[in-house]
Amino acid sequence: MHFGHANPKREYKMRGQILERTKDERDIGVKVTANLKQAAQCKKVAQTAQTVLAQISRAFHFRDKKIFPGLYIQYVRPHMEFASPAWSPWTTADKEILEKVQRHAVGMISGLNSNSYEEKLLDLEMETLEERWHQIDMQQAFKILLGQDKVDKSTWF
């Protein structure tokens, strides 16, 4: 994979074999593209999360505010949070494509008296995905500062 506009895009060899050029690559479940934008990763994550949400909605017809949020948190949200410090979306479009999945899940829950998405989240004692990503980023920073991760903290702090 070649990064940058001024990259000469040379051929690379390993043991005499020319390595194949690629525009994107998957590493530990995170899709990395040559332009380093997260759009492809966000779309894939949203599709996977939406598929799991659809399976849950077909399996559970009673969607009360006690049980259904737990199913969402247990089975859907981990797809949207997996390795998020590595691919955390920064564009509004990428954030919205993922938040749309949670909006859909919250909209499926019966027994909520609130009208707005934010009020429904308060009723359910949940946060927006953007707030969750912020919390995860802060946890990661805390681990680095404490030396719990094998990352040189002087690189970041």
SEGU-726240 format. One record per residue: z, x negated, y of N, C-alpha, C in turn. Coordinates in steps of 0.05 Angstrom, whole numbers, plus 5000, padded with zeros to 4 digits. Layout:
REM SEGU-726240
Z,X,Y,Z,X,Y,Z,X,Y
...
END
This chain:
REM SEGU-726240
5000,4983,4977,5000,5000,5000,5000,4982,5025
4983,4989,5043,4981,4973,5068,4993,4989,5091
5011,4975,5106,5024,4988,5129,5013,4976,5155
5010,4993,5175,5002,4984,5202,4973,4985,5207
4966,4989,5232,4938,4991,5240,4924,4964,5240
4938,4942,5247,4927,4916,5248,4927,4901,5221
4935,4914,5201,4937,4902,5174,4909,4894,5164
4905,4869,5156,4879,4860,5146,4871,4872,5119
4890,4886,5106,4884,4900,5080,4872,4882,5059
4886,4860,5054,4876,4841,5034,4881,4852,5006
4866,4840,4987,4871,4846,4959,4893,4829,4949
4910,4841,4933,4933,4827,4921,4929,4826,4891
4938,4804,4879,4935,4800,4850,4962,4795,4838
4964,4803,4813,4988,4797,4797,4977,4789,4769
4983,4764,4761,4974,4754,4735,4943,4756,4733
4929,4751,4754,4900,4752,4754,4888,4779,4757
4904,4800,4756,4894,4828,4759,4896,4837,4788
4875,4849,4798,4876,4859,4826,4892,4885,4825
4912,4885,4843,4929,4909,4845,4914,4932,4858
4919,4956,4848,4906,4980,4858,4917,4987,4886
4900,4995,4904,4909,5004,4931,4917,5033,4929
4937,5040,4944,4947,5067,4944,4955,5075,4972
4954,5101,4978,4962,5111,5004,4991,5122,5004
5001,5127,4980,5028,5135,4977,5040,5126,4950
5066,5125,4949,5079,5115,4925,5106,5130,4923
5115,5133,4899,5140,5147,4894,5161,5126,4884
5184,5126,4897,5205,5107,4889,5231,5122,4889
5246,5122,4867,5271,5137,4862,5268,5166,4871
5245,5178,4867,5241,5206,4874,5234,5211,4903
5230,5190,4919,5223,5194,4947,5194,5184,4951
5178,5202,4963,5150,5195,4967,5148,5179,4994
5136,5155,4992,5132,5138,5015,5102,5137,5020
5094,5143,5044,5065,5142,5051,5060,5118,5069
5035,5111,5071,5027,5087,5087,5034,5091,5117
5035,5115,5127,5042,5120,5155,5072,5123,5159
5088,5122,5137,5117,5124,5137,5127,5150,5148
5111,5171,5149,5120,5197,5157,5130,5212,5133
5148,5231,5138,5163,5245,5117,5150,5272,5109
5128,5279,5121,5116,5306,5117,5111,5312,5087
5099,5293,5073,5092,5297,5045,5118,5301,5028
5138,5285,5034,5164,5287,5020,5177,5314,5026
5176,5322,5051,5189,5347,5058,5175,5371,5045
5148,5370,5044,5133,5392,5031,5140,5394,5002
5141,5371,4988,5147,5370,4960,5175,5380,4954
5194,5372,4970,5222,5380,4967,5224,5410,4972
5211,5420,4993,5212,5449,4999,5199,5465,4976
5177,5456,4965,5165,5470,4942,5183,5471,4918
5195,5449,4912,5214,5448,4889,5238,5466,4893
5249,5465,4917,5273,5481,4923,5265,5511,4923
5242,5518,4933,5233,5546,4933,5228,5555,4905
5217,5538,4887,5213,5546,4859,5240,5552,4845
5259,5535,4850,5286,5539,4838,5298,5564,4849
5296,5569,4875,5307,5593,4887,5294,5618,4875
5268,5617,4871,5253,5640,4858,5263,5645,4830
5268,5624,4815,5279,5627,4788,5306,5640,4788
5323,5631,4807,5350,5643,4809,5348,5673,4817
5330,5679,4836,5327,5707,4845,5317,5725,4823
5300,5714,4805,5291,5730,4782,5313,5734,4761
5331,5715,4759,5352,5716,4738,5376,5732,4747
5381,5733,4773,5405,5746,4784,5396,5768,4804
5399,5792,4796,5391,5814,4814,5413,5823,4833
5438,5817,4825,5461,5824,4842,5466,5799,4859
5461,5801,4885,5462,5777,4902,5484,5781,4923
5508,5782,4915,5530,5786,4934,5537,5760,4948
5554,5762,4969,5560,5738,4985,5581,5720,4973
5591,5728,4949,5610,5711,4935,5596,5693,4915
5578,5704,4900,5565,5690,4877,5539,5675,4885
5522,5689,4900,5495,5678,4905,5496,5652,4921
5513,5650,4942,5514,5624,4956,5522,5601,4938
5539,5606,4919,5547,5585,4900,5524,5576,4883
5507,5595,4875,5483,5588,4859,5464,5571,4876
5460,5580,4901,5443,5565,4919,5453,5537,4923
5479,5534,4929,5491,5508,4934,5489,5490,4910
5493,5502,4886,5493,5486,4861,5465,5478,4852
5446,5496,4855,5420,5491,4842,5397,5486,4861
5398,5495,4886,5376,5492,4904,5380,5470,4925
5403,5470,4938,5409,5451,4959,5408,5422,4951
5416,5415,4926,5414,5387,4918,5386,5376,4920
5366,5393,4916,5338,5383,4918,5332,5375,4947
5344,5389,4966,5339,5384,4994,5356,5362,5006
5376,5353,4990,5394,5332,4999,5391,5306,4984
5377,5306,4962,5374,5282,4945,5362,5259,4961
5377,5237,4962,5368,5212,4976,5360,5217,5005
5372,5238,5017,5364,5244,5045,5368,5222,5065
5388,5204,5062,5389,5182,5081,5363,5165,5081
5349,5165,5058,5325,5149,5056,5300,5163,5069
5300,5189,5069,5277,5204,5078,5283,5225,5099
5306,5225,5111,5315,5246,5129,5293,5253,5149
5286,5279,5149,5265,5288,5167,5272,5286,5197
5254,5277,5213,5260,5275,5242,5242,5293,5259
5220,5302,5248,5203,5319,5265,5212,5348,5261
5208,5364,5282,5216,5392,5281,5201,5407,5258
5176,5401,5254,5160,5414,5233,5172,5408,5206
5180,5383,5201,5191,5376,5175,5218,5389,5171
5234,5390,5192,5261,5403,5190,5257,5433,5184
5238,5446,5198,5234,5474,5195,5224,5482,5167
5207,5466,5156,5196,5473,5129,5219,5473,5108
5239,5457,5112,5262,5456,5094,5283,5478,5102
5287,5481,5127,5307,5502,5136,5297,5529,5128
5270,5533,5126,5258,5559,5118,5268,5567,5090
5271,5548,5073,5281,5554,5045,5309,5565,5047
5326,5552,5063,5354,5562,5065,5355,5589,5079
5338,5593,5100,5336,5619,5113,5329,5640,5093
5310,5634,5076,5301,5653,5055,5325,5660,5036
5339,5639,5028,5362,5643,5010,5383,5660,5023
5389,5654,5048,5410,5669,5062,5401,5698,5066
5375,5702,5071,5364,5729,5074,5366,5746,5049
5367,5733,5026,5368,5747,5000,5396,5758,4994
5416,5748,5008,5444,5756,5002,5450,5783,5014
5461,5800,4997,5469,5827,5006,5498,5827,5016
5504,5845,5033,5532,5848,5042,5539,5832,5067
5519,5821,5081,5524,5806,5105,5521,5825,5129
5540,5826,5147,5539,5844,5170,5526,5832,5194
5521,5806,5194,5510,5792,5217,5479,5796,5218
5468,5792,5242,5440,5795,5245,5425,5768,5246
5436,5748,5260,5423,5723,5262,5429,5704,5239
5411,5685,5235,5414,5665,5214,5440,5649,5218
5446,5641,5242,5469,5625,5248,5495,5641,5242
5495,5667,5249,5519,5683,5244,5523,5688,5214
5501,5691,5200,5503,5694,5171,5514,5668,5158
5506,5645,5168,5517,5620,5158,5547,5618,5163
5555,5627,5187,5584,5627,5193,5599,5646,5173
5588,5669,5168,5600,5688,5149,5603,5675,5121
5583,5659,5114,5583,5647,5087,5598,5620,5087
5607,5611,5110,5620,5585,5113,5601,5563,5104
5576,5564,5113,5556,5544,5108,5546,5533,5134
5532,5510,5132,5520,5497,5155,5490,5497,5153
5477,5492,5175,5448,5488,5174,5442,5463,5158
5418,5460,5148,5411,5436,5134,5412,5411,5152
5404,5415,5177,5405,5392,5196,5434,5382,5199
5453,5400,5200,5481,5392,5202,5490,5378,5176
5481,5388,5153,5487,5376,5128,5476,5347,5127
5451,5343,5135,5439,5317,5135,5454,5298,5153
5463,5309,5176,5480,5292,5194,5506,5284,5181
5519,5302,5166,5543,5295,5152,5538,5274,5131
5516,5277,5116,5509,5258,5095,5504,5230,5107
5490,5230,5130,5485,5204,5144,5511,5191,5152
5529,5207,5162,5555,5196,5171,5571,5186,5147
5570,5199,5124,5583,5190,5100,5571,5163,5092
5545,5160,5093,5532,5136,5086,5540,5113,5104
5541,5119,5130,5550,5099,5150,5578,5090,5144
5595,5109,5137,5623,5103,5131,5625,5084,5107
5609,5090,5086,5609,5073,5062,5600,5045,5068
5580,5043,5086,5570,5016,5093,5592,5001,5109
5605,5014,5127,5626,5002,5143,5650,4993,5126
5656,5008,5105,5678,5001,5088,5671,4980,5067
5645,4974,5065,5636,4955,5045,5633,4967,5018
5632,4993,5015,5629,5006,4989,5600,5005,4979
5581,5002,4998,5553,4998,4990,5545,4969,4994
5527,4960,4978,5519,4932,4979,5497,4929,5000
5505,4934,5025,5488,4932,5048,5503,4916,5069
5490,4896,5080,5503,4880,5101,5506,4897,5126
5531,4903,5133,5536,4921,5156,5526,4909,5182
5524,4883,5184,5514,4871,5209,5484,4878,5214
5470,4887,5193,5443,4896,5196,5441,4921,5213
5461,4938,5209,5461,4965,5221,5481,4967,5244
5503,4953,5243,5525,4957,5262,5532,4931,5275
END
